[in-house]
Amino acid sequence: MNLKTFLIIAVVLGGIGYFFFKEDPKQKAAMEAFAGEVREMAYLLEHCGEDIAMYCREHNGNVDASYACLDEHERSLSKKCQAAIAE
């Protein structure tokens, strides 16, 4: 393969790669929002893990129901967890 053929193939493959893997602003914003939610959940689990585990057992492992239950029973949560939720 000569240099000219190699360069043509490289440009074509590069163009195809750019088309398929270019950064989409909407997708990037969605990924950043999801990452923010994951960080928030990790922070709450770090500070409220025992409380969430207790409520998870009450709600058969349904995490969404556990968070709703945490909201309802905020006064009974540990001080560490209450401080984390307040932030």
C-alpha positions as CSV (number, residue, x, y, z in Angstrom):
1,M,0.0,0.0,0.0
2,N,1.5,3.3,-0.9
3,L,1.3,6.5,1.2
4,K,-1.5,8.1,-0.8
5,T,-3.8,5.1,-0.4
6,F,-2.9,4.9,3.3
7,L,-3.8,8.6,3.8
8,I,-7.1,8.3,2.0
9,I,-8.1,5.3,4.1
10,A,-7.0,7.1,7.3
11,V,-9.0,10.3,6.4
12,V,-12.1,8.2,5.6
13,L,-11.9,6.1,8.8
14,G,-11.2,9.3,10.8
15,G,-14.3,11.0,9.3
16,I,-16.5,7.9,10.1
17,G,-15.1,7.8,13.6
18,Y,-15.8,11.5,14.1
19,F,-19.3,11.1,12.9
20,F,-20.1,8.2,15.2
21,F,-18.2,9.3,18.3
22,K,-18.5,13.1,18.2
23,E,-19.6,14.6,21.5
24,D,-23.3,15.4,21.7
25,P,-24.0,18.3,24.0
26,K,-27.4,16.8,25.0
27,Q,-25.9,13.5,25.8
28,K,-23.0,15.1,27.8
29,A,-25.5,17.2,29.8
30,A,-27.6,14.0,30.6
31,M,-24.5,12.1,31.6
32,E,-23.4,15.0,33.9
33,A,-26.9,15.1,35.5
34,F,-26.8,11.3,36.0
35,A,-23.3,11.5,37.5
36,G,-24.6,14.3,39.9
37,E,-27.4,12.0,41.0
38,V,-25.1,9.1,41.6
39,R,-22.7,11.3,43.7
40,E,-25.7,12.5,45.7
41,M,-26.9,9.0,46.3
42,A,-23.4,7.8,47.3
43,Y,-23.1,10.7,49.7
44,L,-26.5,9.8,51.3
45,L,-25.6,6.1,51.4
46,E,-22.3,7.0,53.1
47,H,-24.1,9.0,55.9
48,C,-27.5,7.2,55.9
49,G,-26.5,3.7,55.1
50,E,-27.8,2.1,58.3
51,D,-31.0,4.1,58.2
52,I,-31.6,3.2,54.5
53,A,-30.8,-0.5,55.2
54,M,-33.3,-0.6,58.0
55,Y,-36.0,1.0,55.8
56,C,-35.1,-1.2,52.9
57,R,-35.8,-4.2,55.0
58,E,-39.2,-2.7,55.9
59,H,-40.0,-2.2,52.2
60,N,-38.7,-5.5,50.9
61,G,-35.6,-4.0,49.2
62,N,-37.5,-1.3,47.3
63,V,-35.0,1.6,47.4
64,D,-37.5,4.2,46.1
65,A,-39.9,3.3,48.9
66,S,-37.1,3.4,51.4
67,Y,-36.2,7.0,50.4
68,A,-39.9,7.9,50.6
69,C,-40.0,6.3,54.0
70,L,-36.8,8.2,55.0
71,D,-38.6,11.5,54.0
72,E,-41.6,10.5,56.1
73,H,-39.6,9.5,59.2
74,E,-36.9,12.2,59.0
75,R,-37.1,13.0,62.7
76,S,-36.2,9.4,63.6
77,L,-33.1,9.3,61.5
78,S,-29.6,9.4,63.0
79,K,-28.1,12.8,63.6
80,K,-25.4,12.1,61.0
81,C,-28.0,11.2,58.4
82,Q,-30.1,14.3,59.2
83,A,-27.1,16.5,58.7
84,A,-26.3,14.9,55.4
85,I,-29.9,15.4,54.2
86,A,-29.8,19.1,55.3
87,E,-26.8,19.8,53.1
